Amino acid sequence: MTIPEPRERTALAFRHVHFEDLGILGPLLRERGFRVEYVDLGTEAIDIERVDDADLMIVLGGPIGVHDADGYPLLHASKEAVAHRLRSGRPLLGVCLGAQLIADALGAQVHATGQVEIGYAPLDLTEDGLDSPLRALDGMPVLHWHGDAFTIPAGSRRLASTPGFPNQAFSTGTVLALQFHLEADHRAIGSWLIGHAHELHHNGIDPRIIREDARAYGPELERAARSAIATWLDSVELPAPTA
């Protein structure tokens, strides 16, 4: 009897702006046998069958907010896809806007704070966070780039905080939501600085500081981030299905 070869698994990533991609997570996923596919929102429609078929779904960040659907109708389809994925109970990772969309779909509040948190700053892990895949990140500077905040959905574990944004991460079942950008590749930070140049100028943030911090913290952070996401994947993945 011939044993069928394992079927290649798919990681489906929703991308809002091109430079905010999977970053360091792309190579990690490919190493773990995933075929990485993107849906470029705003130019590409969401196929709900692809959402169903994906072994892992990732919703990345972007410079729009959960409540901006009147101006950016693509958010309607994003919200429907996130809610659909949550109902399936299959692995889902949200980053920044992606985390906020998950929080919103789970009935939590997402709101503008009137302030921004942009640049590298350390995380403080909660007791639950220290007992989670994020444990290696306690006290480590990670890249923040947000002004909106979310409350923690009912039944979820709050994992991390910073002084200005007490809810930085949560998990529930096979879902992990991160307000910060663990995926960002420090070698590509120049694209972020150019793409968000107006926001940096508006908030009086010197791009040279972020560039230097990326150089200083990036390599160690990449190792910790890969370890954290790999540990999370180990905790939520089913064995690779066969053809």
C-alpha positions in Angstrom: 0.0 0.0 0.0 1.4 3.4 -1.0 1.4 6.1 1.7 0.3 9.4 0.2 2.6 12.3 0.4 1.7 15.0 3.0 -0.3 17.8 1.4 1.4 21.2 1.4 -0.3 23.5 3.9 -1.4 27.0 3.1 -0.9 30.2 5.0 -3.2 32.9 3.7 -2.2 36.5 4.6 -4.5 39.5 4.3 -2.2 42.5 3.4 -3.4 46.1 3.5 -0.3 47.9 2.3 2.5 46.1 0.4 5.4 46.9 2.7 3.5 45.6 5.8 3.9 42.0 4.7 4.8 38.8 6.6 8.4 40.0 7.1 10.4 37.5 9.1 7.4 35.2 9.4 7.4 34.4 5.6 10.6 32.3 5.8 9.5 30.7 9.0 6.2 29.5 7.5 7.9 28.2 4.4 10.4 26.3 6.5 7.5 24.6 8.3 6.0 23.5 5.0 3.5 26.2 4.3 2.8 27.7 0.9 2.4 31.5 1.6 -0.4 33.3 -0.3 -1.4 36.9 0.0 -4.7 38.7 -0.5 -4.0 42.3 -1.3 -7.0 44.1 0.1 -8.3 47.1 -1.8 -7.2 45.6 -5.1 -8.2 42.0 -4.7 -11.5 40.5 -3.5 -11.7 38.1 -0.6 -12.7 34.5 -1.7 -14.3 32.9 1.4 -13.4 29.5 0.0 -9.7 30.4 0.4 -10.4 31.5 3.9 -12.0 28.1 4.6 -9.2 26.1 2.8 -6.3 27.9 4.5 -4.6 25.9 7.2 -3.5 29.2 8.8 -4.9 32.7 8.3 -3.0 35.9 9.1 -4.5 39.4 9.1 -1.7 42.0 8.9 -1.6 45.7 9.8 -2.4 48.9 7.9 -2.9 52.6 8.4 -6.7 52.4 8.5 -8.9 51.6 11.5 -11.7 49.2 12.3 -14.3 51.9 12.2 -13.2 53.4 8.8 -15.4 51.2 6.7 -17.4 54.1 5.2 -14.3 55.5 3.6 -12.7 52.1 3.0 -15.4 49.6 2.1 -12.9 46.8 1.9 -13.2 46.6 5.7 -16.7 45.2 5.4 -15.4 42.1 3.6 -12.4 41.9 6.0 -14.7 41.9 9.0 -16.9 39.2 7.5 -13.9 37.0 6.7 -12.4 37.4 10.2 -15.8 36.5 11.8 -16.1 33.5 9.4 -12.7 32.3 10.3 -13.3 32.7 14.1 -16.5 30.6 13.8 -14.4 27.8 12.1 -12.1 27.5 15.2 -9.1 27.2 12.9 -5.7 29.0 13.5 -5.8 32.8 13.1 -3.1 35.3 13.8 -3.8 39.1 13.8 -1.3 41.9 13.8 -2.1 45.5 14.7 -5.2 46.2 12.5 -5.6 42.5 12.2 -5.7 42.1 16.0 -8.2 45.0 16.2 -10.4 43.3 13.7 -10.4 40.1 15.7 -11.1 42.0 18.9 -14.0 43.8 17.2 -15.4 40.5 15.8 -15.3 39.0 19.3 -17.3 41.8 20.8 -14.5 43.9 22.4 -14.2 47.6 22.0 -11.8 49.2 19.5 -11.3 52.9 19.9 -9.0 55.8 19.0 -6.8 56.9 21.9 -5.7 60.4 20.7 -2.1 59.3 21.0 0.3 57.1 19.1 2.8 54.5 20.0 5.4 54.4 17.3 8.9 52.9 17.5 10.7 50.3 19.5 9.7 49.9 23.2 9.7 47.0 25.6 6.7 44.7 26.4 5.6 43.8 29.8 4.1 40.4 29.9 1.2 39.5 32.2 1.2 36.3 34.2 -0.7 34.7 31.4 1.8 36.1 28.9 4.7 34.5 30.8 2.9 31.2 30.5 2.3 31.7 26.7 4.4 31.4 23.5 5.3 35.0 23.9 7.3 34.3 27.1 10.7 35.1 25.5 9.5 38.7 24.7 9.2 39.9 28.2 11.0 43.2 28.6 12.2 43.1 24.9 11.8 46.1 22.7 9.4 45.4 19.9 8.1 47.6 17.0 4.9 49.5 17.8 3.0 51.4 15.2 -0.6 52.3 16.3 -2.9 54.8 17.8 -6.1 52.7 18.2 -6.5 50.4 21.1 -8.7 47.4 22.0 -10.2 45.9 25.1 -9.7 42.2 25.8 -12.6 40.1 24.5 -14.5 38.1 27.1 -12.9 34.7 27.7 -9.6 35.7 26.3 -6.2 35.8 28.0 -4.5 39.2 28.2 -0.8 38.6 27.4 1.1 41.9 27.3 1.0 45.6 28.0 3.0 48.8 27.7 2.5 51.9 29.9 0.4 53.7 27.2 -1.5 50.7 25.8 -2.3 48.2 28.6 -3.8 45.7 26.1 -1.1 44.6 23.7 -1.9 41.0 23.0 -4.5 38.3 23.7 -5.2 34.7 22.9 -8.2 32.5 22.9 -8.4 29.0 21.5 -6.4 28.9 18.2 -6.3 32.7 18.0 -3.4 35.0 18.7 -3.8 38.8 18.4 -0.8 41.1 18.6 -1.1 44.9 18.7 2.6 45.2 18.0 4.6 44.2 14.9 6.4 41.1 15.7 6.6 40.2 12.0 8.5 43.4 10.9 11.9 42.7 9.3 14.5 45.1 10.7 16.3 44.9 7.4 13.3 46.4 5.6 12.5 49.1 8.1 13.3 51.7 5.5 10.1 50.8 3.6 8.1 51.5 6.7 9.7 54.8 7.3 9.1 55.9 3.7 5.5 54.6 3.6 4.6 56.2 6.9 6.7 59.4 6.4 3.7 61.7 6.8 2.6 60.1 10.0 6.1 60.3 11.5 6.3 64.0 10.6 2.9 64.7 11.9 3.7 63.2 15.3 7.2 64.7 15.5 9.0 61.3 15.4 12.5 61.2 14.1 12.9 58.3 11.6 16.6 58.1 12.4 15.7 56.8 15.9 13.6 54.0 14.6 16.2 53.1 12.0 18.9 52.9 14.7 16.7 51.0 17.1 15.9 48.5 14.3 19.6 48.0 13.8 20.2 47.6 17.5 17.3 45.4 18.5 16.4 43.7 15.3 18.6 40.6 15.2 17.8 39.5 18.8 14.1 40.3 18.3 14.0 38.3 15.1 15.2 35.2 17.0 12.7 35.7 19.8 9.9 36.4 17.4 10.6 33.3 15.3 10.7 31.2 18.5 7.4 32.7 19.8 5.5 32.2 16.6 6.9 28.7 16.1 5.8 27.8 19.7 2.4 29.2 19.0 2.1 27.2 15.8 3.1 24.1 17.6 0.3 24.7 20.1 -2.5 25.2 17.5 -1.5 23.2 14.4 -3.0 19.8 13.5 -0.7 17.3 11.8 -0.1 18.1 8.1 -3.0 16.4 6.3 -2.4 13.8 3.6 -3.5 14.1 0.0 
